[in-house]
Amino acid sequence: MANPWEEIRLDDYENHMSLENVYQLQVLNEMMREQFAVAES
């Protein structure tokens, strides 16, 4: 069975996820920043 996520271009995914009414890219970005800050300390 093919994975449908493999058919979605990264820029389409990121553009959708960063929309104001979705706002997931911003949330994931902040989570990753926090994880890297913890890893560096």
Distance bins in CASP14 RR format, pairs under 12 A and 6 or more apart:
PFRMAT RR
TARGET T0000
AUTHOR 0000-0000-0000
RMODE 2
METHOD distances of the structure
MODEL  1
4 13 0 0 0 0 0 1 0 0 0 0 0
5 12 0 0 0 0 0 1 0 0 0 0 0
5 13 0 0 0 0 1 0 0 0 0 0 0
6 13 0 0 0 0 0 1 0 0 0 0 0
7 13 0 0 0 0 0 1 0 0 0 0 0
8 14 0 0 0 0 0 1 0 0 0 0 0
8 15 0 0 0 0 0 1 0 0 0 0 0
8 16 0 0 0 0 1 0 0 0 0 0 0
8 17 0 0 0 0 0 1 0 0 0 0 0
9 15 0 0 0 0 1 0 0 0 0 0 0
9 16 0 0 0 0 0 1 0 0 0 0 0
10 16 0 0 0 0 0 1 0 0 0 0 0
10 17 0 0 0 0 0 1 0 0 0 0 0
10 25 0 0 0 0 0 1 0 0 0 0 0
11 17 0 0 0 0 0 1 0 0 0 0 0
11 18 0 0 0 0 0 1 0 0 0 0 0
11 25 0 0 0 0 0 1 0 0 0 0 0
12 18 0 0 0 0 0 1 0 0 0 0 0
12 19 0 0 0 0 0 1 0 0 0 0 0
13 19 0 0 0 0 0 1 0 0 0 0 0
13 22 0 0 0 0 0 1 0 0 0 0 0
13 24 0 0 0 0 1 0 0 0 0 0 0
13 25 0 0 0 0 1 0 0 0 0 0 0
13 28 0 0 0 0 0 1 0 0 0 0 0
14 22 0 0 0 0 0 1 0 0 0 0 0
14 24 0 0 0 0 1 0 0 0 0 0 0
14 25 1 0 1 0 0 0 0 0 0 0 0
14 26 0 0 0 0 0 1 0 0 0 0 0
14 28 0 0 0 0 0 1 0 0 0 0 0
14 29 0 0 0 0 0 1 0 0 0 0 0
15 22 0 0 0 0 1 0 0 0 0 0 0
15 24 0 0 0 0 0 1 0 0 0 0 0
15 25 0 0 0 0 1 0 0 0 0 0 0
16 22 1 0 0 1 0 0 0 0 0 0 0
16 23 0 0 0 0 0 1 0 0 0 0 0
16 24 0 0 0 0 1 0 0 0 0 0 0
16 25 0 0 0 0 1 0 0 0 0 0 0
17 23 0 0 0 0 1 0 0 0 0 0 0
17 24 1 0 1 0 0 0 0 0 0 0 0
17 25 1 0 1 0 0 0 0 0 0 0 0
17 26 0 0 0 0 1 0 0 0 0 0 0
17 27 0 0 0 0 1 0 0 0 0 0 0
17 28 1 0 0 1 0 0 0 0 0 0 0
17 29 0 0 0 0 1 0 0 0 0 0 0
18 24 1 0 0 1 0 0 0 0 0 0 0
18 25 1 0 1 0 0 0 0 0 0 0 0
18 26 1 0 0 1 0 0 0 0 0 0 0
18 27 0 0 0 0 0 1 0 0 0 0 0
18 28 0 0 0 0 1 0 0 0 0 0 0
18 29 0 0 0 0 1 0 0 0 0 0 0
19 25 0 0 0 0 1 0 0 0 0 0 0
19 26 0 0 0 0 1 0 0 0 0 0 0
20 26 0 0 0 0 1 0 0 0 0 0 0
22 28 0 0 0 0 0 1 0 0 0 0 0
23 29 0 0 0 0 0 1 0 0 0 0 0
23 30 0 0 0 0 0 1 0 0 0 0 0
24 30 0 0 0 0 0 1 0 0 0 0 0
24 31 0 0 0 0 0 1 0 0 0 0 0
25 31 0 0 0 0 0 1 0 0 0 0 0
25 32 0 0 0 0 0 1 0 0 0 0 0
26 32 0 0 0 0 0 1 0 0 0 0 0
26 33 0 0 0 0 0 1 0 0 0 0 0
27 33 0 0 0 0 0 1 0 0 0 0 0
27 34 0 0 0 0 0 1 0 0 0 0 0
28 34 0 0 0 0 0 1 0 0 0 0 0
28 35 0 0 0 0 0 1 0 0 0 0 0
29 35 0 0 0 0 0 1 0 0 0 0 0
29 36 0 0 0 0 0 1 0 0 0 0 0
30 36 0 0 0 0 0 1 0 0 0 0 0
30 37 0 0 0 0 0 1 0 0 0 0 0
31 37 0 0 0 0 0 1 0 0 0 0 0
31 38 0 0 0 0 0 1 0 0 0 0 0
32 38 0 0 0 0 0 1 0 0 0 0 0
32 39 0 0 0 0 0 1 0 0 0 0 0
33 39 0 0 0 0 0 1 0 0 0 0 0
33 40 0 0 0 0 0 1 0 0 0 0 0
34 40 0 0 0 0 0 1 0 0 0 0 0
34 41 0 0 0 0 0 1 0 0 0 0 0
35 41 0 0 0 0 0 1 0 0 0 0 0
END
